[in-house]
């Protein structure tokens, strides 16, 4: 019998966390699924754990492959998937027991949606951007009116806010849709979710927004998006080129949204560089070398972006890298020393001042 869901879990160096992840999936109240665990050449005991689960539960399938990264792991699973819909769970996260049952109920409303997004919580309860799109079913006309103009960057809200967050694990996609428009044979290693997600959404005929928090995202210091990566500038360039060649070719009217995303992550890459360098001049030289090599700052079209972002990009485009670093460092200092931030810091310390 064909399963309704194919659950894809790339596995790499998650031996400590994998049991909680897999156990949460196997404990689902809806059982019509297959779980594809892709051991991406993990050097720890994760591969053996995968085989152990497959030996005990026929719904579990395991793929072992040399380490090629999360994108290749997901591709291998998609090639083997048999379900009508594809879900993604990272090997260090876990899901609520009603995850699939809730998704199944939502997908079957109004004849079935091509894609679905649901909300999530972080493992330590720290705040994250809430799911901002109105809940319910969207046909193509409603997608074009209410989702596409704001999905990557919702300019009605503070910069940078996404109407649909760019996490692949918070989405469910019809298998035929992701096979046609998902990320394939591409060297993008950071923000690969963004490259695949929004193209699928733009080509979906229908969409469902589920406001329930069904997924738990584990925050840990070793996760990819919490580490400094000296290749981040080059990865952003690859992402911008990929979006231009695929999504923006179909939807040139959302190019400003893509540029807003790239700009926000460029600021993050610069902040990471500053964190890991004692000398501002050295940081400026490193940033300048990366931007000169990639041409990323010159590729971004700034006209639709907020004034402060346009001014910062102007410094980068004119190769005033030290000035850009000083401006960014000053803005960060002012942000953390604003009255609201100081009040929060004192409250976190126990709120004893003034008593």
N, C-alpha and C positions, 0 to 999 in steps of 0.2 A: 504494500500500500504506500502510495506517495505521501510523504510527510507534508504538512502545511508549511512548516518552518525548517529552514536549514540555518543552524546557529554556527557561526564561524568564530573560532578563538585561536588567534596566533599565540604560540607559546615560546617564550625565550627568557631564560633566567628568572622564572617565577615559581620555582619549586616551593618556596615558603607560602605562597599565596594561592597556588592553583587548586588545592583541595577545596577551599572555601568557594572559589569561583565555580568549579564543576559541580560540587554538591548543591549549590543554589540552583543550577540549571536542571539537574536531574530531579530536584524536588518540586518542579513546577506542577501546579494544579492542572495544567493542560499538557497532555503527553504526546501530542501529534507533532513531534519534531525529530530531527537528527542533529547531533552535535559533532561537528568536524573540528578536531584538535590538530593544529599544524605545528609539529615540533620543528621549529626553524633552526635546527642545528644547535639546540641549547646545550651548553657544556655542563649543566648541573643535572640533577635527577628528574627534571621535568618530563623528559621523553619516556622514562620508565613509568612515571605516574600516569601519563596518557595511556600507555599500553595496559596498565592495570585497570583503568576505568573501562576501556574497550572490552577487556576480558569479562567484566562483570555485567555490562549493560549493552545490549545489542544496538541501542540508539547511538552509541558513541563510535565514531570512526576516527582513525588516526592516520595522518600523513607525516612521514619523516622526510626531511630534506636538508641539504646543507644550508648554512646561514646565508640568507639573501635579503633579509629585511621584512618589515611588516607588510609592505605592499605586495611583494612576491608571495608571502604566506597567504594573504587573503586571495590572491589570484589562484593559487593552487587549490584552495578550498572551493572557490567559485566554480572551477572546472569540474570538481567532483560533486557539487551540490545537486540535490534532486528536489528540494522543496519548492513550493510556489513562491514563497517569500524568503528573503535572506535577512538575518539579524547578526549583529556583531557584539561580542563581549570580549573585552581585553582580559588577559589571563590573571591580572592582579585585582580585578574588580569583581563584583557579584551583583545579583539581581534579586528583586523581591519575588516571593513564591507565586504571586498572581501576575507576574510580568507577561507571560505568553497568553494567559486567559484574558487579561484586559486588552491586549493588542488584538487578539482574535475577535473579540466583541466589537472593538472599534472598526476594524478593517471590514467586517461584514455589513456594517451599516451603509445604506445607500448603494448597495450593490457591490461594494468592495473598492478600496482605494489602491492606487499604485504605490504610494509611499505613506509612511506615518512617522511622526516625531513624538517623543514622549519626554517628560521632565525627569530630573535626576537629583540626587543629593550627593554631597561629598562625605567621605568616611569620617572626617573629624567635625562635621557639622558647620564648617566655615561657609560664609555666604558665597554664592555664585550668581551669575546673571540668571534671572528666572526666564522661563519660556514665555515670551511676550506675545506671540501670535494668539489670536482669539481661538478658543477650542472649537472643535467640530470639523465637519466635512467641507472640503473645498473642491468644487468642480473646476474645469479649466478657466472658465470666465472669472471665477472668484480668485483663482490663483493669479491671473494676470492683473487683476485690480488690487488685491490686498497683500499678496506675498512677493511677487517678483520685484516690484519697485523698492522693496526694503529688506530683502532676504539676507543679503551679505552685510549691508550697512543701512541701518534705519536712521536716516538723516533727521527724522522727527525727534530723535532722542540724543542724549549727549554722545559725543564722539568717544570711543568707537563702540557702538551698540549694534548687535546683530538681531534681527527679528527671528531668524532660524539659526541657532548656534551650530558651528561647524564641527560637530563630533559625529563620526560615523556610527559609533556605538549607541547613540540615542535615536537612530533611525531604523526603520524596517522598509525594505525595498523589494518590489516584485522582481523575481530573479531575471526575467527577460529584460527588464529595464536596466538593471545594473550590468548585465552582460553586454548590453548595447552601448552604455554610456559611462560605465565605471572606469576607473583608472587602470590602464593596461600597459605593460612594458614601458614603464617610465621611471627614470632614476630619482624621482622626488622622494626624499626621506623625511622631510619635515612638512607638516601641514598637508600630508597626502590626503587626509579626509576631505579637505576643502576642494582639492582638485577633482575628486570623484563625486562628492555630495551634490554640489550645486548644479552640475550638468545633469545629473539624474533628476533633480527636482524640477529643473527648467523643462525637461522633456516628459515629465509625468502628466498624465491626463487627469489625475485626481490625487488628493492629499488629505490626510487626517491629522489634526493636532490633538493629542491626548495630554491633558494637563497633569495627569497623575505622575508622581515621583516613583518610578519603577526600577531605577538603576542606581547602584552605589559606586561612585567613582573614588577609588582609593588614592589619596594624596600621599606620595612618598618621595623622598629627596632624590632618588635615582631615576625618576621618570624622565622621559625624553624632553618634555616641555618645561622642565624645571632645572635643566642643566645648560651651562654655557656651551655653545657649539661654534667653533671658529668658522665652520662652513655655512653658517646660517644665511649670510648674505648671498652666497651662491645658490643655496636652496630656494631663497625667495625669488631670485632671478629665474630659476627653472620653473617655479610655480607660476610666475607672471607670464612666462612664455607659453606654458601649457594652457593657462586660462585663455590667452589670446588666440591660440590655435584651435581651441575647442569651444568653450562656452561663449566667449566674446564674439566669435565668428557667427554664432547663432543669435546672440543677444547683445549687439553693440550698445544698446541703450543702458546696460548695467555696467559699462566699463568704469564709471566713476565709483561704483561699489567695490569692484575689484581693486582699484587704486587705493581706496580707503583702507581695505584690508591689508594690502601690501605696505602702506604707509604705517599703519599701526604696528605691524610686526617688524618693520624697519626700526621704529623707535624702540621696540623691545630688544632687538639685536644690539642696538647701540647701548642700551642700558646694561645688557649683559657684558658687553665689552668693558664698560666703565667699572662694573663690579669686580672684574677679574684683572684690572690693571691699576697699579699704584700711581702711575704717571698719566696725567691727562694728555700730555703731549704724545706719549707713546700710544695711548688709546686713539687719539686723533689720527696718528699715522697709520695705525692698523685699520681703522674705519675707512680712511681715505684710500688705502691700497685696495681694500675689498670693493669699494664703490667704483673706483677707477677701473678695476678689472671687469666688473659685471655691468657697469653702466646703468645700474638699477635706478638710481635717483633721477636720471635723465629720462628714463622710460615712463615714469609715473606722470600722469597728466593732473596737475594740481588744481585746476580751476574750480571744481565743485567742492573742494575740501575746505574745512574751516580755516580762517585767516591764520591762526597760530601755526597750523600744520603747513600752510602754503609758505609762510615765512621761514620755517625750519627747513623745508625742502629747498627753498631758494638758497640757503646757506650751503646745503649739500651740492646742489647743482652748480654753484659757483666755486666749489672746492674749498670753501671756508670751513674746513673740518674742525679746527681748534675752536673757532667761534661757536660752531654747532654743538660741540661737546660742552663748552662752558654754559651755553644757553640751556641745554638739557639738564646738566647738573644743577643749575640754579632753579629750574622749574621743579625738579624733584624735591629739592630742599624746601622750597616754598610750599609745595603740596603737603609735605609731612609736618610743617610747622604752622599750618593754617589753624585757626582756633578750634575747628571741629576735630581735627586730628589730635591736637594736644589734649582736648577733653576726653577723647576716646582712650588715649594712652594713659591718662591719669585714672580713668575708670577701670581700665584693665589691671592697673597696678594695685587696685583695692579701693580707690575712691576715698582715701583718708584725708586728703588735703582739704582744708577749709572747715574741718569738723571741730 
